[in-house]
Amino acid sequence: MTQKRNFFKRFVASCTGLFQSVNWTYALGEIFLLFVGINLAIAFNNWNESRTQVKIELETLKGLKEGVLKDRKDIETNIFGHEGRQQLHRYLIDHLEQQSPVSDTLLGALPYLMGTTTFVTNTAPYEMLKSRGLEIVSNDSLRLKLLTYYDISQEWIVDNEILHREHFKNYIKPFALKYVRLKNRGYYFADYEAMLADTSIPPIFYWAMRTDSYILQLYKNALTETETLSQLLETEIERLSTNL
């Protein structure tokens, strides 16, 4: 028992000596430096990851802006085409209803009878955004407008243009082949009197005028959206660029 007590006393004495021999100021300093180093490394890593995310977002937004601007040019071209077709349809309906003689105004609008419009959408940047994750766009309002433009507005236009092209193929093209001719780069009616007497023609152009009017409004709405989106994208690009 005495031996155990003596051993315990010697152990406590050696620990006390060891404790007293440690330079606690130096040890605590080392611990503090280690703590600071770890936290600085974590902070730098977080900052670097955040910076990388900003670069990815910035690259994505620049691609989206370029795509929206290309869409805008196509939309403006298609608006021009649909406005011309609407005028032609009105002229044709007026002449058919009033049994009016052929006019230079009607003949001048005949080129709009040929062909249809197709919305060539630049969706590649948006598909890239979806593959990376929509949450890459940190601005909630901008993200919502992108979703509305690409997933709603564009789909409405594309779906309605399918109907427009089907109507052209099934009704307007056969009408054009039957009654319209091209000579010296100008269009004329092969048998205008027969066309006036053809009762199957007015419904064709009533339907076309209503459809084109609806598509035209969809295009005008989309044009406004592209203007708003391009401005929002530019503002967000400038804001993110200052954070790099």
C-alpha positions in Angstrom: 0.0 0.0 0.0 2.9 2.3 0.9 4.5 1.5 -2.4 1.4 2.5 -4.3 1.2 5.8 -2.4 4.8 6.6 -3.2 4.3 5.8 -6.8 1.3 8.1 -7.0 3.2 10.9 -5.3 6.1 10.5 -7.8 3.6 10.5 -10.7 1.9 13.7 -9.5 5.3 15.3 -8.9 6.5 14.4 -12.5 3.3 15.7 -14.0 3.5 18.9 -12.0 7.0 19.4 -13.2 6.1 18.7 -16.7 3.2 21.2 -16.5 5.4 23.8 -15.0 8.1 23.3 -17.6 5.7 24.0 -20.5 5.8 27.5 -22.1 2.1 28.1 -22.0 2.3 31.5 -23.7 4.0 29.8 -26.7 1.7 26.9 -26.7 -1.5 29.0 -26.6 0.0 31.2 -29.3 0.6 28.1 -31.5 -3.0 27.0 -30.9 -4.3 30.5 -31.8 -2.3 30.6 -35.0 -3.6 27.1 -35.9 -7.2 28.2 -35.3 -6.8 31.4 -37.3 -5.1 29.4 -40.1 -7.9 26.9 -40.4 -10.5 29.6 -40.4 -8.7 31.6 -43.0 -8.4 28.5 -45.2 -12.1 27.8 -44.8 -12.9 31.5 -45.6 -10.7 31.5 -48.6 -12.2 28.3 -49.9 -15.7 29.7 -49.4 -14.7 32.9 -51.2 -13.1 31.0 -54.0 -16.2 28.8 -54.5 -18.5 31.9 -54.4 -16.3 33.5 -57.0 -16.4 30.4 -59.2 -20.2 30.4 -58.9 -20.4 34.1 -59.9 -18.2 33.4 -62.9 -20.5 30.6 -64.0 -23.6 32.7 -63.5 -22.0 35.6 -65.4 -21.1 33.3 -68.3 -24.7 31.9 -68.3 -26.3 35.3 -68.3 -24.1 36.6 -71.1 -25.2 33.6 -73.2 -28.8 34.2 -72.3 -28.6 37.8 -73.3 -27.1 36.9 -76.7 -29.9 34.4 -77.3 -32.6 36.9 -76.3 -31.2 39.5 -78.7 -31.1 37.0 -81.6 -34.7 36.1 -80.7 -35.6 39.7 -80.9 -34.4 40.1 -84.4 -36.4 37.0 -85.5 -39.5 38.3 -83.7 -39.3 41.7 -85.4 -39.0 40.0 -88.8 -42.0 37.7 -88.1 -44.1 40.7 -86.9 -43.4 42.4 -90.2 -44.6 39.3 -92.1 -47.7 38.8 -90.0 -48.7 42.5 -90.3 -48.3 42.3 -94.1 -50.4 39.1 -94.2 -53.1 40.7 -92.0 -53.4 43.6 -94.5 -53.6 41.3 -97.4 -56.3 39.2 -95.8 -58.3 42.4 -95.1 -57.9 43.6 -98.7 -59.0 40.2 -100.0 -62.0 40.0 -97.7 -63.1 43.5 -98.6 -62.8 42.8 -102.3 -64.7 39.5 -102.0 -67.5 41.0 -99.9 -67.9 44.1 -102.1 -67.2 42.3 -105.3 -64.8 45.1 -106.1 -62.5 45.2 -109.2 -58.9 44.2 -108.6 -56.8 47.1 -107.3 -53.1 48.0 -107.2 -53.3 47.9 -103.4 -54.5 44.3 -103.5 -51.9 43.3 -106.1 -49.2 45.0 -104.1 -50.0 43.0 -101.1 -50.1 39.6 -102.9 -46.4 38.7 -102.1 -47.5 38.3 -98.5 -49.6 35.4 -99.6 -46.5 33.3 -100.3 -44.9 31.5 -97.4 -45.3 31.4 -93.6 -43.3 32.4 -90.6 -41.3 30.1 -88.3 -40.0 31.3 -84.9 -36.3 30.3 -84.9 -35.8 30.3 -81.1 -32.3 30.4 -79.6 -32.9 28.1 -76.7 -29.3 26.7 -76.4 -28.3 29.1 -73.6 -31.5 28.3 -71.7 -31.0 24.6 -72.1 -27.5 25.1 -70.7 -29.0 27.0 -67.8 -31.4 24.1 -67.0 -28.6 21.6 -67.2 -26.5 23.6 -64.7 -29.5 24.2 -62.5 -31.9 27.2 -62.6 -30.8 28.2 -59.2 -27.6 29.5 -60.8 -29.5 32.7 -61.6 -29.5 34.3 -58.1 -32.0 37.0 -59.0 -35.4 35.6 -58.3 -37.3 38.1 -60.5 -35.0 37.5 -63.5 -35.2 33.7 -63.1 -39.1 33.9 -63.1 -39.1 36.1 -66.2 -36.7 33.7 -68.0 -39.0 30.8 -67.1 -42.1 32.7 -68.4 -40.4 33.7 -71.6 -38.9 30.3 -72.6 -41.5 27.9 -71.2 -44.7 29.8 -71.8 -44.4 32.6 -74.3 -42.2 30.7 -76.8 -44.3 27.6 -76.6 -47.5 29.5 -77.3 -46.0 31.0 -80.4 -44.6 27.7 -81.6 -47.9 25.8 -81.0 -49.9 28.5 -82.9 -47.5 28.7 -85.8 -48.0 24.9 -86.3 -51.7 25.6 -86.8 -50.9 28.6 -89.0 -48.6 26.5 -91.3 -51.2 23.7 -91.5 -53.8 26.1 -92.6 -51.5 27.6 -95.2 -50.6 24.1 -96.6 -54.2 22.9 -96.7 -56.1 26.0 -97.8 -54.0 29.1 -98.7 -51.4 27.3 -100.8 -54.1 25.5 -103.0 -55.9 28.9 -103.4 -52.6 30.5 -104.5 -51.9 27.7 -107.0 -55.4 28.0 -108.4 -55.8 31.8 -108.7 -52.4 33.6 -108.4 -49.6 33.8 -110.9 -46.1 35.3 -111.1 -45.0 37.4 -114.0 -42.0 39.7 -114.4 -41.4 39.5 -110.6 -45.0 40.7 -110.0 -48.1 38.7 -108.8 -51.5 38.8 -110.5 -54.7 36.9 -110.5 -55.1 34.2 -113.2 -59.0 34.5 -113.1 -60.1 37.3 -110.8 -63.8 37.0 -111.7 -63.8 33.3 -110.9 -62.1 34.0 -107.6 -64.8 36.5 -106.7 -67.5 33.9 -107.4 -65.8 31.2 -105.4 -67.8 31.0 -102.1 -65.2 28.7 -100.5 -62.6 31.5 -100.3 -63.9 34.0 -97.7 -63.9 31.5 -94.8 -60.2 30.7 -95.6 -59.1 34.2 -95.1 -61.4 35.0 -92.2 -59.8 32.1 -90.3 -56.3 33.2 -91.5 -56.9 36.8 -90.4 -58.0 35.8 -86.9 -55.1 33.4 -86.5 -52.5 35.8 -87.8 -54.0 38.5 -85.5 -53.6 36.2 -82.5 -50.1 35.2 -83.4 -49.1 38.8 -84.1 -50.2 39.7 -80.6 -48.2 36.8 -79.2 -45.1 38.1 -81.1 -45.6 41.7 -79.9 -45.9 40.4 -76.3 -42.7 38.4 -76.8 -41.0 41.4 -78.3 -41.8 43.4 -75.1 -40.5 40.5 -73.0 -37.2 40.4 -74.9 -36.7 44.1 -74.4 -37.4 43.7 -70.7 -35.2 40.6 -70.4 -32.2 42.1 -72.2 -32.3 45.1 -69.9 -32.6 42.9 -66.8 -29.8 40.7 -68.0 -27.5 43.6 -68.7 -28.2 45.1 -65.3 -27.4 41.7 -63.6 -24.3 41.2 -65.7 -23.0 44.6 -64.6 -23.8 43.9 -61.0 -22.0 40.5 -61.0 -19.0 41.9 -62.9 -18.4 44.4 -60.0 -18.2 41.5 -57.6 -15.3 39.7 -59.4 
